[in-house]
Amino acid sequence: MQVFRPTLLSVSTLAASMLVLGMAGLQPALARHHGGTSSGTGQTLAPSPGNEVLTGAVGEWLQKAQAALRAHNLTQAMEAVNAAQAVPGKTAYDNDTIAEMAAAVAMQAGQPEVAVRAYDMLIHSPRTTRAQKAQMLDSEIGIAYAAKNYPQVEATVARYLKEIGPSDKLETLLVQIPYSQQNWAAAVKAALAQVDAARRTGTRPPEAVLQLLASAQKALHNFSGVTAAYALSARYYPSALYWQNLLYNLASDKGLTSRLGFNLARLRLTAGLATNAATYRDLAERAVQMGLPQLALNLLDYGQAHHVLGPGSGATPAELNAQARFQAFVTQQVVKLKATLPQQVAAAQASPAPGPALTTGYDLVLAGQAHKGLALMRTGLSRHPKHPAAALLEYGMALLDSGRVNDALKVFALVPPDTTARSLADAWTALLLTPPQTLKQVLAQPAQRSASPHTR
């Protein structure tokens, strides 16, 4: 099995990229001057939009601050900014421009707290555009991250997401923070919160969040949690690697009973991964043994429709004869079942055991009596089956076989978590929500390891 590795942004890379964004937003501050006159450096600075200009004393001090900043005299630059702040009777435009200059100088001087205070003032200013606010919040996050002030990072990211909108980079950062500290449980909690939020809004969580979720679950030795993360990745970002990892984990699950193994084999068949006659016959035999001969016949018909069985499959005359004999046997079992089905329904209704109601109800669904069959299966579910998760999964499969795909998806979501049945339900969900052509293309490709760099 090939395992993907999550992409983690290093502290230096993340902080540097965000601080560059912040400095870019402050360039207008370095290009303003009192009345648009010369700065004394050979450049003429433009007045603000709306022809607003700085008051005389403020403009003079900021001109000195700008000149000192360009000369890399940061102490003198900050003194000039402080002098501008002390000027009485300042306008709102004065205060905003002073704050921009203060942030620029503080960033250069390595005083992040001062820069953040200046950003906060500008963020609250009605003069600041939404794009500028986003840029400043981004810079505040970079500053806090570089200082490892993670509570401040989380608070500012939450503010950004609320006031600006979604950001895959920042949503991933909320998971990366506990992950980088090897706080696996907190990383899982943060990732699952984003998965739940995506479900509520009808969006999809960032791919990197799902990668971090799988890695954190693996670090916690939570096998079912890893499988669930693979299923989410296959659902939202279908790829050969994600499907390979998902199917490998499902096949390796220690909770895979014979009946759940049948479900997995059927999943592989539906995904187009069962391409030989022996697989179809094996599944059909198991369906008959489970008391579902109509399902066995449906599987054989499916194999013929896809030219794996019967004429056109490339089978030899002897193989075709064997297939025909087996199909005749299965058909005979279906005829026998239909003849006794009313008596079996009555017995299942009278029995306190859940098994007869579940199996006979499924038989009714497959016989075209979906309403009656599903009701009988619900009766079986209410009788507390020994394996409730597996029973609910089978009820979902009955819904699927009756053509009620949306109802099946709802039931799959109700299968208890951290069970093998839920892992299979998640896999079915991923399969059903992936367009058939996309799934075909994905599964036809060889799985590739992620080429993304992995740093801690």
Sequence and secondary structure as in RCSB ss.txt:
>XXXX:A:sequence
MQVFRPTLLSVSTLAASMLVLGMAGLQPALARHHGGTSSGTGQTLAPSPGNEVLTGAVGEWLQKAQAALRAHNLT
QAMEAVNAAQAVPGKTAYDNDTIAEMAAAVAMQAGQPEVAVRAYDMLIHSPRTTRAQKAQMLDSEIGIAYAAKNY
PQVEATVARYLKEIGPSDKLETLLVQIPYSQQNWAAAVKAALAQVDAARRTGTRPPEAVLQLLASAQKALHNFSG
VTAAYALSARYYPSALYWQNLLYNLASDKGLTSRLGFNLARLRLTAGLATNAATYRDLAERAVQMGLPQLALNLL
DYGQAHHVLGPGSGATPAELNAQARFQAFVTQQVVKLKATLPQQVAAAQASPAPGPALTTGYDLVLAGQAHKGLA
LMRTGLSRHPKHPAAALLEYGMALLDSGRVNDALKVFALVPPDTTARSLADAWTALLLTPPQTLKQVLAQPAQRS
ASPHTR
>XXXX:A:secstr
          HHHHHHHHHHHHHHHHHHHHT  GGG B SSS B    GGG    HHHHHHHHHHHHHHHTT HH
HHHHHHHHHHT SS  HHHHHHHHHHHHHHHHHHT HHHHHHHHHHHHT TTS HHHHHHHHHHHHHHHHHTT H
HHHHHHHHHHHHHT   HHHHHHHHHHHHHTT HHHHHHHHHHHHHHHHHHT    HHHHHHHHHHHHHTT HHH
HHHHHHHHHHHS  HHHHHHHHHHHHH TT  HHHHHHHHHHHHHTT   SHHHHHHHHHHHHHTT HHHHHHHH
HHHHHTTSSSTTS   HHHHHHHHHHHHHHHHHHHHHHHHHHHHHHHHHH S HHHHHHHHHHHHHTT HHHHHH
HHHHHHHT  SSHHHHHHHHHHHHHHTT HHHHHHHHTTS SSSHHHHHHHHHHHHHTS HHHHHHHHHS     
      
